[in-house]
Amino acid sequence: MCLSVKKIFATSFIISLMTVSNDLSAQSTLNLRTEIRAPDKWEMIWDIATEDHKVVSIYMEHYRENGYRELQKEYALYCKCSDVWLEMSQSRDLPPSAAYIPLKLNYISKPCTEAEHLFDEMSLFSENVADHITELRNLFGRSVRFTEFLYDLRVFVRLIENHDVSLLVESTDYDGQIDHMIQYGETLYSISMKYKVTVSEIQNANGMGTSIEIKAGQKLRIPNK
């Protein structure tokens, strides 16, 4: 079981702070954690910068598809490096949400310790909203699709922090498939590394033959082992 945080707060407190929590609670099939962490200072900044609730709903719906299988898969990947990333975050006095950023920057295909330079850069982040978002965009490395990255990060962190995903991850049989929405700059190889499958397995699951052509915004079926 992967524990994403050590400091916890009452459920009623988190729901009163986050409007997104109310939406998730009303529509989710996942169990709320009995004790969950309140939004940290970075999440409050992301909440301000992602104020379009229609877009938030789109990303929540993406994670609700297929019985939350995409959320389960990403959570399982995060757990492989969570201890290392949490330690790096805590040693630099960063908020807990910082530990999720390497996952969303696709560092899961690399040794966990290779994300250390990200935490060094994040230790210099400002708490001013505009400056923080600019610094996070610089860490992201490109202006294209940064907004999508930020909305996805906000929704993913709150889903994980509000709901007990670990039990679903542990009970999933992994015989089915999941959907992956291709992000700008991704290749079939980088996606195969992320999910620990081969390029040919992805090609076969999507009827691609030997083609390696993909585009941002396209969905791929990923064999779920």
ZIHU-V660993 format. One line per field, one symbol per residue. psi: psi as a letter, one per 20 degrees, with the letter a starting at -180 (. if undefined). A space follows every 10 residues. Layout:
# ZIHU-V660993
psi=???
This chain:
# ZIHU-V660993
psi=poohrhpqrq ghghhhhohh hggghhiqiq pqqhprpqpa hghhghghim iohggghghg hghiqlkkhg ggghghghhh jggghgghgh hjkqqhhhii ghgijkiiir qhiijhhghg hhijqqipgg gghghhhhhh iqhpjhgggg ggggggghgg hhqnhhhhgh ipikibrrpp opqpiqrhgh ghhgjlrqgh hgghhjkicj qjprqpiqpq pppo.
